Amino acid sequence: MSTTGSRNAARAVRAALEVKGRRLGEHVFTLLEGTTGKPSQLAPGRKAGRWMRVDGEGRGVDAETLASRLRLSPEFAHKVVDEIAPGTTVIVTDAPAVRKPVVDSTYFATS
């Protein structure tokens, strides 16, 4: 599995991602000001950010619980942490980041 980040609708970063356990589902989080005071589970040596759960599929899960199921390169995680700011929205999903184009088989003819 891989993770893709984008900025202004253009893909900015891509990295390998390992997910522990069952499927992730679909979740949306927004970064708030400050930290939790706890160590980050994704970026070693950093404090965990405060995340607000905006929406999700199925039962609610907080960002810290979800992060405990993810493993990615610490270097990549540090780059992401350095780039995001309060107000950043993150979508976590098992769905493909890019959908296959749908071929339109409807044609109109005029005379």
TAZIFEN-V634118 format. One record per backbone hydrogen bond with DSSP energy under -1.0 kcal/mol. CO is the residue of the C=O (numbers start at 1). NH is the residue of the N-H. E is the energy in kcal/mol with one decimal. If there is no record, write none. Layout:
# TAZIFEN-V634118
((CO | NH | E) (CO | NH | E))
This chain:
# TAZIFEN-V634118
((1 | 17 | -2.4) (3 | 15 | -2.2) (5 | 12 | -3.0) (5 | 13 | -1.8) (7 | 10 | -1.8) (10 | 7 | -2.6) (13 | 5 | -2.4) (15 | 3 | -3.4) (18 | 71 | -2.2) (26 | 57 | -2.7) (27 | 92 | -2.9) (28 | 54 | -3.0) (28 | 55 | -1.4) (29 | 90 | -3.1) (30 | 52 | -2.8) (31 | 87 | -2.9) (34 | 50 | -1.2) (38 | 48 | -3.2) (43 | 46 | -1.8) (46 | 40 | -3.3) (48 | 36 | -2.7) (50 | 32 | -3.5) (52 | 30 | -2.2) (55 | 28 | -2.8) (62 | 66 | -2.2) (63 | 67 | -2.8) (64 | 68 | -1.5) (66 | 69 | -1.6) (67 | 70 | -1.5) (69 | 20 | -3.0) (71 | 18 | -2.9) (73 | 77 | -2.5) (74 | 78 | -2.5) (75 | 79 | -1.9) (76 | 80 | -2.3) (77 | 81 | -2.7) (78 | 82 | -2.2) (79 | 83 | -1.2) (80 | 84 | -2.2) (85 | 88 | -2.3) (88 | 31 | -2.6) (90 | 29 | -2.5) (92 | 27 | -2.8))
